[in-house]
Amino acid sequence: MDAAFREARALEAAGEQAAARDAYIAILATDPTHLGALTNLGTLLTYSGYKRAGRLAYAQAVTAHPRDLRARTNLAAALLDADERDEAIAQYDAALEIDPHSVDAHQGLALLHARAGAWERARAHARVGFSDHPVRRAPARGGARRTPLLLLVSALGGNVDTERILDVDRFACDVLVAEFYEPSMAVAAYPLIFNAIGDAERCAEALVRAQQFVERRRERTINAPAAILASTRVGNAARLGKIPGLRVPRTLEVERANVAATPLVFPFLLRSPGYHTGEHFLRIDDADALPAALAELPGETLLAIEFLDTRRSDGAFEKYRVLIVGERLFPVHLARSQQWKVHYFSSQQEDDRAERAFLTDMNGAIGARAVATLERVRAALGIDYGGIDFALDADGNVVLFEANATMNLFDPGADAAAERRAAFAAVRSAVTALLDAYASDRA
């Protein structure tokens, strides 16, 4: 077993991920409780995109070795990533019973309690977990040497989904949680900093801390925190509304008690700030619908948004998405729905010819005038990575839905149309090129 485990580790160190996986599985076929094989297999699977399988390997390690600290913290981290908060807290608490000073356990609990709004508990754990170890290190991987990056993230979520856009075989991403950063903390130099805090409404405190951090640094920074702070929905409505060819819905920040007095006419949209993918986002058709909507939406401050009807002649609503990488725009999807709230994962597209046309020839699909408008939006945002969701009205104007850094890039899967796979690959390649250029100071 020792010799087989050494060979499996050597394969992984050489970048032979598939062979290493098979070698770990062969060990476990003989000894299902082998701690090293379970741990390494779990990490290999997790960082190869098979997170559920990795979590199962970690769980088996805990079952077989309940007093092993690494087994507990690995499983807890996987549960934290899956947003299974109660289970993650239980595993981190068990880790602290093994070692009350476990940095990994205190860091994880700080994140979990921050997301739950229990800031006193979060800061107590952060003082132990982050004071002397402010950076969470990327797990080691075999193969060629990777470029180290420092990701700035928020404990509250609202972060760029870097897992979809960053090549983990090219970049080793260490993490600094901005809310817990203090100027006294010693953080080593990096070739590049990527500010992955994307939600200006949910993560304002984290962005302020991130700005304080980067002001003290000499590295290049992707997505300057100040630019992200300016990308709130209210802020975007004010500054982007002056762009020719762009229609931006009027957007107001209102106290819950004052929603009925909003000057917007019915129907209008009401949403809780800091949420995405249609969560806590409603259309208010008349005054009678307000009480039920207010009972459903969380938060004392809400966003009232003008409803711009963008239905096509066939009654369908459309939503285009382009992603920003550096100074370029990349078309990534077109969603259609009979409902006003359009999301790609729930869109109703029996015929995807329009999407394929958009992905292969954006100028031809939406017109050079609309593309020029989107370029002006990109320039006004001033971010290195982000996205724009929009529709087109009957006159060819761009109707803005959202523009910020939190846009997801969905992996189309192996069975998707070639155009979608090519669009996904184009964004990832562009991100890699941008990071390489910034890291080597060629940008």
For each residue, the residues with C-beta under 8 A, 3 or more apart:
1: 4 5 27 30 31 34
2: 5 6
3: 6 7
4: 1 7 8 23 26 27
5: 1 2 8 9 27 34 36 37
6: 2 3 9 10
7: 3 4 10 11 23
8: 4 5 11 12 20 23 24 27 37 40
9: 5 6 12 13 20 36 40
10: 6 7 13 14
11: 7 8 14 16 19 20 23 142
12: 8 9 15 16 17 20 40 44 141 142
13: 9 10 142
14: 10 11 142 143
15: 12 141 142 143 144 169
16: 11 12 19 20 142
17: 12 20 21 44 48 142 143
18: 21 22
19: 11 16 22 23
20: 8 9 11 12 16 17 23 24 40 44 142
21: 17 18 24 25 41 44 45 48
22: 18 19 25 26
23: 4 7 8 11 19 20 26 27
24: 8 20 21 27 28 37 40 41 44
25: 21 22 28 29 41
26: 4 22 23 29 30
27: 1 4 5 8 23 24 30 31 34 37
28: 24 25 31 32 34 37 38 41
29: 25 26 32
30: 1 26 27
31: 1 27 28 34 37
32: 28 29 60 64
33: 38 60 64 65
34: 1 5 27 28 31 37 38
35: 38 39 61 64 65 68 71
36: 5 9 39 40
37: 5 8 24 27 28 31 34 40 41
38: 28 33 34 35 41 42 57 58 60 61 64 71
39: 35 36 42 43 57 58 61 70 71 74
40: 8 9 12 20 24 36 37 43 44
41: 21 24 25 28 37 38 44 45 54 57
42: 38 39 45 46 54 55 56 57 58 61 74 78
43: 39 40 46 47 54 74 139
44: 12 17 20 21 24 40 41 47 48 54
45: 21 41 42 48 50 51 53 54 57
46: 42 43 50 51 54 55 78
47: 43 44 54 139 141 168
48: 17 21 44 45
49:
50: 45 46 53 54
51: 45 46 54 55 78 81 82
52: 55 56
53: 45 50 56 57
54: 41 42 43 44 45 46 47 50 51 57 58 78
55: 42 46 51 52 58 59 75 78 79 82
56: 42 52 53 59 60
57: 38 39 41 42 45 53 54 60 61
58: 38 39 42 54 55 61 62 71 74 75 78
59: 55 56 62 63 75
60: 32 33 38 56 57 63 64
61: 35 38 39 42 57 58 64 65 68 71 74 75
62: 58 59 65 66 68 71 72 75 91
63: 59 60 66
64: 32 33 35 38 60 61
65: 33 35 61 62 68 71
66: 62 63 71 72 94
67: 98
68: 35 61 62 65 71 72 98
69: 72 73 95 98 99 102
70: 39 73 74
71: 35 38 39 58 61 62 65 66 68 74 75
72: 62 66 68 69 75 76 91 92 94 95 98 105
73: 69 70 76 77 91 92 95 102 104 105 108
74: 39 42 43 58 61 70 71 77 78
75: 55 58 59 61 62 71 72 78 79 91
76: 72 73 79 80 88 91 92 95 104 105 108
77: 73 74 80 81 88 104 108
78: 42 46 51 54 55 58 74 75 81 82
79: 55 75 76 82 84 85 87 88 91
80: 76 77 83 84 85 88 108 111 112
81: 51 77 78
82: 51 55 78 79
83: 80
84: 79 80 87 88
85: 79 80 88 89 112 115 116
86: 89 90
87: 79 84 90 91
88: 76 77 79 80 84 85 91 92 108 112
89: 85 86 92 93 109 112
90: 86 87 93 94
91: 62 72 73 75 76 79 87 88 94 95
92: 72 73 76 88 89 95 96 105 108 109 112
93: 89 90 96 97 105 109
94: 66 72 90 91 97 98
95: 69 72 73 76 91 92 98 99 102 104 105
96: 92 93 99 100 102 105 106 109
97: 93 94 100
98: 67 68 69 72 94 95 102
99: 69 95 96 102 105
100: 96 97
101: 106 128
102: 69 73 95 96 98 99 105 106
103: 106 107 128 129 132 133
104: 73 76 77 95 107 108 129
105: 72 73 76 92 93 95 96 99 102 108 109 129
106: 96 101 102 103 109 110 125 126 128 129 130
107: 103 104 110 111 125 126 129 130 133 136 177
108: 73 76 77 80 88 92 104 105 111 112 129
109: 89 92 93 96 105 106 112 113 121 122 125 129
110: 106 107 113 114 122 123 125 126 129 130 155 177 180
111: 80 107 108 114 115 122 155 177
112: 80 85 88 89 92 108 109 115 116 122
113: 109 110 116 118 119 121 122 125
114: 110 111 117 118 119 122 155 156 179
115: 85 111 112 155 156 157
116: 85 112 113
117: 114
118: 113 114 121 122
119: 113 114 122 123
120: 123 124
121: 109 113 118 124 125
122: 109 110 111 112 113 114 118 119 125 126 155
123: 110 119 120 126 127 180
124: 120 121 127 128
125: 106 107 109 110 113 121 122 128 129
126: 106 107 110 122 123 129 130 131 177 179 180
127: 123 124 130 131
128: 101 103 106 124 125 131
129: 103 104 105 106 107 108 109 110 125 126 133 180
130: 106 107 110 126 127 133 134 177 180 181 185
131: 126 127 128 134 182 185
132: 103
133: 103 107 129 130 136
134: 130 131 176 180 181 182 185 186 187
135: 150 174 175 176 187 188
136: 107 133 174 175 176 177
137: 174
138: 148 172 173 174 175
139: 43 47
140:
141: 12 15 47 146 168 169 172
142: 11 12 13 14 15 16 17 20
143: 14 15 17 146 169
144: 15 169
145:
146: 141 143 168 169 170 171 172
147: 170 171 172 191 192 435 436 439
148: 138 171 172 174 190 191
149: 166 171 172 173 174 190 191 192 193 194 435 439
150: 135 173 174 175 176 187 190 192 193 194 219
151: 162 173 174 175 176 194 196
152: 176 178 193 194 195 196 197 206 210 213 214 225
153: 159 175 176 177 178 196 197 206
154: 157 158 159 177 178 179 197 199 202 203 206 207
155: 110 111 114 115 122 177 178 179 180 206
156: 114 115 179 202 203 206
157: 115 154 199 202 203
158: 154 197 198 199 201 202 203 274 406
159: 153 154 162 196 197 198 199 203 406
160: 165 196 197 198 223 385 405 406
161: 164 165 408 409
162: 151 159 165 166 173 194 196
163: 166 168
164: 161 408 409 410 411 428
165: 160 161 162 385 409 427 428 431
166: 149 162 163 170 171 173 431 432 435
167: 170 171 428 432
168: 47 141 146 163 171 172 173
169: 15 141 143 144 146
170: 146 147 166 167 432
171: 146 147 148 149 166 167 168 435
172: 138 141 146 147 148 149 168
173: 138 149 150 151 162 166 168 194
174: 135 136 137 138 148 149 150 151 190
175: 135 136 138 150 151 153
176: 134 135 136 150 151 152 153 181 187 213
177: 107 110 111 126 130 136 153 154 155 180 181 206
178: 152 153 154 155 181 197 203 206 207 209 210 213
179: 114 126 154 155 156 205 206 209
180: 110 123 126 129 130 134 155 177
181: 130 134 176 177 178 185 209 210 212 213
182: 131 134 185
183: 212 216
184:
185: 130 131 134 181 182
186: 134
187: 134 135 150 176 213
188: 135
189: 218 219
190: 148 149 150 174 193 219
191: 147 148 149 219 439 440
192: 147 149 150 219 220 221 222 435 438 439
193: 149 150 152 190 214 217 219 220 221 222
194: 149 150 151 152 162 173 221 222 223 435
195: 152 210 214 221 222 223 224 225 228
196: 151 152 153 159 160 162 223
197: 152 153 154 158 159 160 178 203 206 207 210 223 225 228
198: 158 159 160 203 223 228 386 404 405 406
199: 154 157 158 159 202 203 274 276 404 406
200: 203 204 207 228 229 230 231 232 235 404
201: 158 204 232 233 273 274
202: 154 156 157 158 199 273 274 275
203: 154 156 157 158 159 178 197 198 199 200 206 207 274
204: 200 201 207 208 229
205: 179 208 209
206: 152 153 154 155 156 177 178 179 197 203 209 210
207: 154 178 197 200 203 204 210 211 225 228 229
208: 204 205 211 212 225 229
209: 178 179 181 205 206 212 213
210: 152 178 181 195 197 206 207 213 214 225
211: 207 208 214 215 224 225 226 229
212: 181 183 208 209 215 216
213: 152 176 178 181 187 209 210 216 217
214: 152 193 195 210 211 217 219 221 224 225
215: 211 212
216: 183 212 213
217: 193 213 214 221
218: 189
219: 150 189 190 191 192 193 214
220: 192 193 438 439 441 443
221: 192 193 194 195 214 217 224 225
222: 192 193 194 195 384 385 434 435 438
223: 160 194 195 196 197 198 227 228 383 384 385 386 405
224: 195 211 214 221 227 228 382 383
225: 152 195 197 207 208 210 211 214 221 228 229
226: 211 229 230
227: 223 224 230 231 381 382 383
228: 195 197 198 200 207 223 224 225 231 383 404 405
229: 200 204 207 208 211 225 226 232
230: 200 226 227 235 239 382
231: 200 227 228 235 236 381 383 386 403 404 405
232: 200 201 229 235 236 273
233: 201 236 237 251 273 303 305 402
234: 237 238 251 252 253 303
235: 200 230 231 232 238 239
236: 231 232 233 239 240 248 251 400 403 404
237: 233 234 240 241 248 249 250 251
238: 234 235 241
239: 230 235 236 242 380
240: 236 237 243 246 248 377 380 400 403
241: 237 238 246 248
242: 239
243: 240 246 373 376 377 380
244: 373 376
245: 369 370 372 373 376 396 397 398
246: 240 241 243 373 376 377 397 398 400
247: 308 393 397 398 399 400
248: 236 237 240 241 251 400
249: 237 269 305 306 307 308 399 400
250: 237 264 305 306
251: 233 234 236 237 248 303 304 305 306
252: 234 262 263 264 303 304 305
253: 234 273 301 302 303
254: 258 259 262 301 302 303 304
255: 258 259 300 301 302
256: 259 294 299 300 301 302
257:
258: 254 255 261 262
259: 254 255 256 262 270 290 294 302 304
260: 287 290
261: 258
262: 252 254 258 259 268 304
263: 252
264: 250 252 268 304 305 306
265: 268
266: 284 285 286 287
267: 283 284 285 286 307
268: 262 264 265 283 284 304 305 306 307
269: 249 281 282 283 284 303 304 305 306 307
270: 259 281 282 283 284 293 297 302 303 304 305
271: 275 280 281 282 297 302 303 305
272: 275 280 281 297 298 299 302 303
273: 201 202 232 233 253 299 301 302 303
274: 158 199 201 202 203 299
275: 202 271 272 279 280 281
276: 199 279 406
277: 343
278: 281 341 343
279: 275 276
280: 271 272 275 296 297 298 299
281: 269 270 271 272 275 278 341
282: 269 270 271 293 296 297
283: 267 268 269 270 307 340 341
284: 266 267 268 269 270 289 290 293
285: 266 267 289
286: 266 267 289
287: 260 266 290
288: 291
289: 284 285 286 292 293
290: 259 260 284 287 293 294
291: 288 294 295
292: 289 295 296
293: 270 282 284 289 290 296 297
294: 256 259 290 291 297
295: 291 292
296: 280 282 292 293
297: 270 271 272 280 282 293 294 302
298: 272 280
299: 256 272 273 274 280 302
300: 255 256
301: 253 254 255 256 273
302: 253 254 255 256 259 270 271 272 273 297 299
303: 233 234 251 252 253 254 269 270 271 272 273
304: 251 252 254 259 262 264 268 269 270
305: 233 249 250 251 252 264 268 269 270 271
306: 249 250 251 264 268 269
307: 249 267 268 269 283 340
308: 247 249 393 399
309:
310: 317 318 391 392 393 399
311: 315 316 317
312: 315 316 317 318
313:
314:
315: 311 312 338
316: 311 312 336 337 338 348
317: 310 311 312 336 337 338 339 340 342 391
318: 310 312 334 335 336 342 391 392
319: 334 335 342 343 344 389 390 391 401
320: 331 333 334 358 366 389 390 391 392
321: 331 332 333 334 335 344 387 388 389 407
322: 329 330 331 332 362 374 387 388 390
323: 329 330 332 385 386 387 407 409 427
324: 328 329 330 378 381 383 384 385 386 387 388
325: 328 330 384 385 427 430 431 434
326: 384 430 434 443
327: 378
328: 324 325 430
329: 322 323 324 362 371 374 375 378 388
330: 322 323 324 325 423 426 427 430
331: 320 321 322 334 358 359 362 365 423
332: 321 322 323 359 387 409 410 423 424 427
333: 320 321 344 355 359 410 420 423
334: 318 319 320 321 331 354 355 358 359
335: 318 319 321 342 343 344 347 349
336: 316 317 318 342 347 348 349 354
337: 316 317 341 342 343 346 347 348
338: 315 316 317 348
339: 317 342
340: 283 307 317
341: 278 281 283 337
342: 317 318 319 335 336 337 339 347
343: 277 278 319 335 337 346 347
344: 319 321 333 335 347 410
345: 410
346: 337 343
347: 335 336 337 342 343 344
348: 316 336 337 338
349: 335 336 352 355
350:
351: 354
352: 349 355 356 417
353: 356 357
354: 334 336 351 357 358 365
355: 333 334 349 352 358 359 419 420
356: 352 353 359 360 417 419 420
357: 353 354 360 361 364 365
358: 320 331 334 354 355 361 362 365 366
359: 331 332 333 334 355 356 362 419 420 422 423
360: 356 357 419
361: 357 358 364 365
362: 322 329 331 358 359 365 366 371
363: 366 367 368 371
364: 357 361
365: 331 354 357 358 361 362
366: 320 358 362 363 370 371 392
367: 363 370 371 396
368: 363 371 372
369: 245 372 373 396
370: 245 366 367 373 374 392 396 397 398
371: 329 362 363 366 367 368 374 375
372: 245 368 369 375 376
373: 243 244 245 246 369 370 376 377 397 398
374: 322 329 370 371 377 378 388 390 398
375: 329 371 372 378 379
376: 243 244 245 246 372 373 379 380
377: 240 243 246 373 374 380 381 388 398 400 403
378: 324 327 329 374 375 381 388
379: 375 376 382
380: 239 240 243 376 377
381: 227 231 324 377 378 386 403 404
382: 224 227 230 379
383: 223 224 227 228 231 324 386 404 405
384: 222 223 324 325 326 434
385: 160 165 222 223 323 324 325 405 431 434
386: 198 223 231 323 324 381 383 403 404 405 406 407
387: 321 322 323 324 332 402 403 404 405 406 407
388: 321 322 324 329 374 377 378 400 402 403 407
389: 319 320 321 400 401 402 403 407
390: 319 320 322 374 398 399 400 401
391: 310 317 318 319 320 398 399 401
392: 310 318 320 366 370 396 397 398 399
393: 247 308 310 396 397 399
394:
395:
396: 245 367 369 370 392 393
397: 245 246 247 370 373 392 393
398: 245 246 247 370 373 374 377 390 391 392
399: 247 249 308 310 390 391 392 393
400: 236 240 246 247 248 249 377 388 389 390 403
401: 319 389 390 391
402: 233 387 388 389 407
403: 231 236 240 377 381 386 387 388 389 400
404: 198 199 200 228 231 236 381 383 386 387 407
405: 160 198 223 228 231 383 385 386 387
406: 158 159 160 198 199 276 386 387
407: 321 323 386 387 388 389 402 404
408: 161 164
409: 161 164 165 323 332 424 427 428
410: 164 332 333 344 345 424
411: 164 424
412: 416 417 420 421 423 424
413: 416
414: 421
415:
416: 412 413 420 421
417: 352 356 412 420 421
418: 421 422
419: 355 356 359 360 422 423
420: 333 355 356 359 412 416 417 423 424
421: 412 414 416 417 418 424 425
422: 359 418 419 425 426
423: 330 331 332 333 359 412 419 420 426 427
424: 332 409 410 411 412 420 421 427 428
425: 421 422 428 429
426: 330 422 423 429 430
427: 165 323 325 330 332 409 423 424 430 431
428: 164 165 167 409 424 425 431 432
429: 425 426 432 433
430: 325 326 328 330 426 427 433 434
431: 165 166 325 385 427 428 434 435
432: 166 167 170 428 429 435 436
433: 429 430 436 437
434: 222 325 326 384 385 430 431 437 438 443
435: 147 149 166 171 192 194 222 431 432 438 439
436: 147 432 433 439 440 442
437: 433 434 440 442 443
438: 192 220 222 434 435 441 442 443
439: 147 149 191 192 220 435 436
440: 191 436 437
441: 220 438
442: 436 437 438
443: 220 326 434 437 438
